[in-house]
């Protein structure tokens, strides 16, 4: 028996049940089914019965509702007894994910995130990032969109999707493995990294397969995953000779995690060979004892070679191609690899280097691509490495280098004093350099203080006499950072700065306001009110005006909820858009705790 005609009839009957039986009379769709049903009724009587019911339904007259219900009953009965609901083939288990992530979010709340993950265009990153910050990204309905975003052309979104997937549990590993293409590119790397994140040990077979069969990017990711397995050390030692530079670098970095004789020797061979630059991170971070011994032995030999360069030789500067430059560059690399190393042997070697400051101060690195802002010479590079040791012996030695060799190591001596000496000693011995006629001395001291502007207040205690030194040098950033409470000199300087720099960028204005708050100045509200009035009356461009206004209003929590009253008065005379922006800040101030 063909059931297709009955299914079509059921569809039309359902339509009429919704639309109303009054529309059934003369319905052309039901009439179109009649010939086929009558023909089928010649061999199967129940089809003839259905055709008879259809004829009654499409006829005009009373009782159409009852006749339509009769037709619906017989059609549903046939489908219920004769229809099929299964598919052909073997029954298989449904693939499921054993994830414990639950959600209380409606689809309306998730829809913008799903759209941002699944589409292209600008503005998507902000939506996804905001969802992460609100904690609305850990929803199982986002799993598939997040997988799709791993291959997003906008790299920041792909990286963000990878981080979001780390918020799920290891139940998504089967799905990750199904999505993994060993010959893929960046997205395959991200998937392999996620698998390693969830199960760094249990998926070793997969990592080995990826190393053997994967693309270059996937092989690099597999090496990073296999570095946790001690038995893979021999594999990494073989891979340091691979034809591909990326594979060699990954293998060298993996060897840095092994504290064995073979790993140390392998890293040192690479450092002395053609792969010096790609092996430096591994050499610097390796804990292999043999490697440090080899490095110090090599350093002694290179130091001797550098010291043999004739004194009459002119200073070797960036870009020059003197024969000795390779030796100088090599010594820079050795010193960089000694960063973070500890022990008496390291200290003794660095001290030996600093006993030859006049000679080592002549040499600079040949490359302009490397950051030698402060460690610009071999002598300063050695001092920087010693400073990183942070041992009492190292700090005391650097402090002793003040006033030696034309203060070539002044910066490092000053930092060492800040770390190891009393605030009074630091001021008494180093403040004169900050007001010195020699510009390089002033820059050395002030650059250190600028670096300390980002350090928590509890981590550094300074002598209050430094404030006048900062003011003399007109270093407003340092003044704002270190101004003591109640300092009339500092407050006067900052107020004068605001008066003279009325058009300063808002980020600097905020910095000065924070300095006044730190100094506990009592009339900050009046200053902010004056600034607000000048902004409201100096309107030029709507976009820039509203942007700057929002930036300014972000500072108001610094003052506190009392500033809400000033904003309420200002909002009265503003246009609707400006008033709405101000009202948002008023609401936040009044509801802040």
JOQUIZI-V377711 format. One record per residue. N is the residue number from 1. OMEGA is omega as a letter, one per 30 degrees, with the letter a starting at -180 (999 if undefined). Layout:
n=N omega=OMEGA
n=N omega=OMEGA
//
This chain:
n=1 omega=l
n=2 omega=a
n=3 omega=a
n=4 omega=a
n=5 omega=l
n=6 omega=l
n=7 omega=l
n=8 omega=l
n=9 omega=l
n=10 omega=l
n=11 omega=a
n=12 omega=l
n=13 omega=l
n=14 omega=l
n=15 omega=a
n=16 omega=l
n=17 omega=l
n=18 omega=a
n=19 omega=a
n=20 omega=a
n=21 omega=l
n=22 omega=a
n=23 omega=a
n=24 omega=a
n=25 omega=l
n=26 omega=a
n=27 omega=a
n=28 omega=a
n=29 omega=l
n=30 omega=l
n=31 omega=l
n=32 omega=a
n=33 omega=a
n=34 omega=a
n=35 omega=a
n=36 omega=l
n=37 omega=l
n=38 omega=l
n=39 omega=l
n=40 omega=a
n=41 omega=l
n=42 omega=l
n=43 omega=a
n=44 omega=a
n=45 omega=a
n=46 omega=l
n=47 omega=l
n=48 omega=l
n=49 omega=l
n=50 omega=l
n=51 omega=l
n=52 omega=l
n=53 omega=l
n=54 omega=l
n=55 omega=l
n=56 omega=a
n=57 omega=a
n=58 omega=l
n=59 omega=l
n=60 omega=l
n=61 omega=a
n=62 omega=l
n=63 omega=a
n=64 omega=a
n=65 omega=a
n=66 omega=a
n=67 omega=l
n=68 omega=l
n=69 omega=l
n=70 omega=l
n=71 omega=a
n=72 omega=a
n=73 omega=a
n=74 omega=l
n=75 omega=l
n=76 omega=l
n=77 omega=l
n=78 omega=a
n=79 omega=a
n=80 omega=a
n=81 omega=a
n=82 omega=a
n=83 omega=l
n=84 omega=l
n=85 omega=a
n=86 omega=l
n=87 omega=l
n=88 omega=l
n=89 omega=a
n=90 omega=l
n=91 omega=a
n=92 omega=l
n=93 omega=l
n=94 omega=l
n=95 omega=l
n=96 omega=l
n=97 omega=a
n=98 omega=l
n=99 omega=a
n=100 omega=a
n=101 omega=l
n=102 omega=a
n=103 omega=l
n=104 omega=a
n=105 omega=l
n=106 omega=l
n=107 omega=l
n=108 omega=l
n=109 omega=a
n=110 omega=a
n=111 omega=l
n=112 omega=l
n=113 omega=l
n=114 omega=l
n=115 omega=l
n=116 omega=a
n=117 omega=a
n=118 omega=a
n=119 omega=l
n=120 omega=l
n=121 omega=a
n=122 omega=l
n=123 omega=a
n=124 omega=a
n=125 omega=a
n=126 omega=l
n=127 omega=a
n=128 omega=a
n=129 omega=l
n=130 omega=l
n=131 omega=l
n=132 omega=a
n=133 omega=l
n=134 omega=a
n=135 omega=a
n=136 omega=a
n=137 omega=a
n=138 omega=a
n=139 omega=a
n=140 omega=l
n=141 omega=l
n=142 omega=a
n=143 omega=a
n=144 omega=l
n=145 omega=l
n=146 omega=l
n=147 omega=l
n=148 omega=a
n=149 omega=l
n=150 omega=l
n=151 omega=a
n=152 omega=l
n=153 omega=l
n=154 omega=a
n=155 omega=a
n=156 omega=l
n=157 omega=l
n=158 omega=l
n=159 omega=l
n=160 omega=l
n=161 omega=l
n=162 omega=l
n=163 omega=l
n=164 omega=l
n=165 omega=l
n=166 omega=l
n=167 omega=l
n=168 omega=l
n=169 omega=a
n=170 omega=l
n=171 omega=l
n=172 omega=a
n=173 omega=l
n=174 omega=l
n=175 omega=l
n=176 omega=a
n=177 omega=l
n=178 omega=a
n=179 omega=a
n=180 omega=l
n=181 omega=a
n=182 omega=l
n=183 omega=a
n=184 omega=a
n=185 omega=a
n=186 omega=a
n=187 omega=l
n=188 omega=l
n=189 omega=a
n=190 omega=l
n=191 omega=l
n=192 omega=l
n=193 omega=l
n=194 omega=l
n=195 omega=l
n=196 omega=l
n=197 omega=a
n=198 omega=a
n=199 omega=a
n=200 omega=a
n=201 omega=a
n=202 omega=a
n=203 omega=a
n=204 omega=a
n=205 omega=l
n=206 omega=a
n=207 omega=l
n=208 omega=l
n=209 omega=l
n=210 omega=l
n=211 omega=a
n=212 omega=a
n=213 omega=a
n=214 omega=l
n=215 omega=a
n=216 omega=a
n=217 omega=a
n=218 omega=l
n=219 omega=l
n=220 omega=l
n=221 omega=l
n=222 omega=l
n=223 omega=l
n=224 omega=l
n=225 omega=a
n=226 omega=a
n=227 omega=l
n=228 omega=a
n=229 omega=a
n=230 omega=a
n=231 omega=a
n=232 omega=a
n=233 omega=a
n=234 omega=l
n=235 omega=l
n=236 omega=l
n=237 omega=l
n=238 omega=a
n=239 omega=l
n=240 omega=l
n=241 omega=a
n=242 omega=a
n=243 omega=a
n=244 omega=a
n=245 omega=a
n=246 omega=l
n=247 omega=l
n=248 omega=a
n=249 omega=l
n=250 omega=l
n=251 omega=l
n=252 omega=l
n=253 omega=l
n=254 omega=l
n=255 omega=l
n=256 omega=a
n=257 omega=a
n=258 omega=a
n=259 omega=a
n=260 omega=l
n=261 omega=a
n=262 omega=a
n=263 omega=l
n=264 omega=l
n=265 omega=l
n=266 omega=l
n=267 omega=a
n=268 omega=l
n=269 omega=l
n=270 omega=a
n=271 omega=l
n=272 omega=a
n=273 omega=a
n=274 omega=a
n=275 omega=a
n=276 omega=a
n=277 omega=a
n=278 omega=l
n=279 omega=a
n=280 omega=l
n=281 omega=a
n=282 omega=l
n=283 omega=a
n=284 omega=a
n=285 omega=l
n=286 omega=l
n=287 omega=a
n=288 omega=a
n=289 omega=a
n=290 omega=a
n=291 omega=l
n=292 omega=l
n=293 omega=l
n=294 omega=a
n=295 omega=l
n=296 omega=l
n=297 omega=l
n=298 omega=a
n=299 omega=l
n=300 omega=a
n=301 omega=a
n=302 omega=l
n=303 omega=l
n=304 omega=l
n=305 omega=l
n=306 omega=a
n=307 omega=l
n=308 omega=l
n=309 omega=a
n=310 omega=a
n=311 omega=a
n=312 omega=l
n=313 omega=l
n=314 omega=a
n=315 omega=l
n=316 omega=a
n=317 omega=a
n=318 omega=l
n=319 omega=a
n=320 omega=a
n=321 omega=l
n=322 omega=a
n=323 omega=a
n=324 omega=a
n=325 omega=l
n=326 omega=l
n=327 omega=l
n=328 omega=l
n=329 omega=l
n=330 omega=l
n=331 omega=l
n=332 omega=a
n=333 omega=l
n=334 omega=l
n=335 omega=l
n=336 omega=l
n=337 omega=l
n=338 omega=l
n=339 omega=l
n=340 omega=l
n=341 omega=a
n=342 omega=l
n=343 omega=a
n=344 omega=a
n=345 omega=l
n=346 omega=l
n=347 omega=a
n=348 omega=l
n=349 omega=a
n=350 omega=l
n=351 omega=l
n=352 omega=l
n=353 omega=a
n=354 omega=l
n=355 omega=a
n=356 omega=a
n=357 omega=a
n=358 omega=l
n=359 omega=a
n=360 omega=l
n=361 omega=a
n=362 omega=a
n=363 omega=l
n=364 omega=l
n=365 omega=a
n=366 omega=a
n=367 omega=l
n=368 omega=a
n=369 omega=a
n=370 omega=a
n=371 omega=l
n=372 omega=a
n=373 omega=a
n=374 omega=l
n=375 omega=a
n=376 omega=l
n=377 omega=l
n=378 omega=l
n=379 omega=a
n=380 omega=l
n=381 omega=l
n=382 omega=l
n=383 omega=l
n=384 omega=l
n=385 omega=l
n=386 omega=l
n=387 omega=a
n=388 omega=l
n=389 omega=l
n=390 omega=l
n=391 omega=a
n=392 omega=a
n=393 omega=a
n=394 omega=a
n=395 omega=l
n=396 omega=l
n=397 omega=a
n=398 omega=l
n=399 omega=a
n=400 omega=a
n=401 omega=l
n=402 omega=l
n=403 omega=l
n=404 omega=l
n=405 omega=l
n=406 omega=l
n=407 omega=l
n=408 omega=a
n=409 omega=a
n=410 omega=a
n=411 omega=a
n=412 omega=l
n=413 omega=a
n=414 omega=l
n=415 omega=l
n=416 omega=l
n=417 omega=l
n=418 omega=a
n=419 omega=a
n=420 omega=a
n=421 omega=l
n=422 omega=l
n=423 omega=a
n=424 omega=l
n=425 omega=a
n=426 omega=a
n=427 omega=a
n=428 omega=a
n=429 omega=a
n=430 omega=a
n=431 omega=a
n=432 omega=l
n=433 omega=a
n=434 omega=l
n=435 omega=a
n=436 omega=l
n=437 omega=a
n=438 omega=a
n=439 omega=a
n=440 omega=l
n=441 omega=l
n=442 omega=a
n=443 omega=l
n=444 omega=a
n=445 omega=a
n=446 omega=l
n=447 omega=l
n=448 omega=l
n=449 omega=l
n=450 omega=l
n=451 omega=l
n=452 omega=a
n=453 omega=a
n=454 omega=a
n=455 omega=l
n=456 omega=a
n=457 omega=a
n=458 omega=a
n=459 omega=a
n=460 omega=l
n=461 omega=a
n=462 omega=l
n=463 omega=a
n=464 omega=l
n=465 omega=l
n=466 omega=a
n=467 omega=l
n=468 omega=l
n=469 omega=l
n=470 omega=a
n=471 omega=l
n=472 omega=a
n=473 omega=l
n=474 omega=l
n=475 omega=a
n=476 omega=l
n=477 omega=a
n=478 omega=l
n=479 omega=a
n=480 omega=a
n=481 omega=a
n=482 omega=a
n=483 omega=l
n=484 omega=l
n=485 omega=l
n=486 omega=a
n=487 omega=a
n=488 omega=l
n=489 omega=l
n=490 omega=l
n=491 omega=l
n=492 omega=a
n=493 omega=a
n=494 omega=l
n=495 omega=l
n=496 omega=l
n=497 omega=l
n=498 omega=a
n=499 omega=a
n=500 omega=a
n=501 omega=a
n=502 omega=a
n=503 omega=l
n=504 omega=l
n=505 omega=a
n=506 omega=a
n=507 omega=l
n=508 omega=l
n=509 omega=l
n=510 omega=l
n=511 omega=l
n=512 omega=l
n=513 omega=l
n=514 omega=l
n=515 omega=l
n=516 omega=l
n=517 omega=l
n=518 omega=l
n=519 omega=l
n=520 omega=l
n=521 omega=a
n=522 omega=a
n=523 omega=a
n=524 omega=l
n=525 omega=l
n=526 omega=l
n=527 omega=l
n=528 omega=l
n=529 omega=l
n=530 omega=l
n=531 omega=l
n=532 omega=a
n=533 omega=l
n=534 omega=l
n=535 omega=a
n=536 omega=a
n=537 omega=a
n=538 omega=a
n=539 omega=l
n=540 omega=a
n=541 omega=a
n=542 omega=a
n=543 omega=a
n=544 omega=a
n=545 omega=a
n=546 omega=l
n=547 omega=a
n=548 omega=l
n=549 omega=l
n=550 omega=l
n=551 omega=l
n=552 omega=a
n=553 omega=l
n=554 omega=a
n=555 omega=a
n=556 omega=l
n=557 omega=l
n=558 omega=a
n=559 omega=l
n=560 omega=a
n=561 omega=a
n=562 omega=a
n=563 omega=l
n=564 omega=l
n=565 omega=l
n=566 omega=l
n=567 omega=l
n=568 omega=l
n=569 omega=a
n=570 omega=a
n=571 omega=a
n=572 omega=a
n=573 omega=a
n=574 omega=l
n=575 omega=a
n=576 omega=a
n=577 omega=l
n=578 omega=l
n=579 omega=l
n=580 omega=l
n=581 omega=a
n=582 omega=a
n=583 omega=l
n=584 omega=l
n=585 omega=l
n=586 omega=l
n=587 omega=a
n=588 omega=a
n=589 omega=a
n=590 omega=a
n=591 omega=l
n=592 omega=a
n=593 omega=999
//
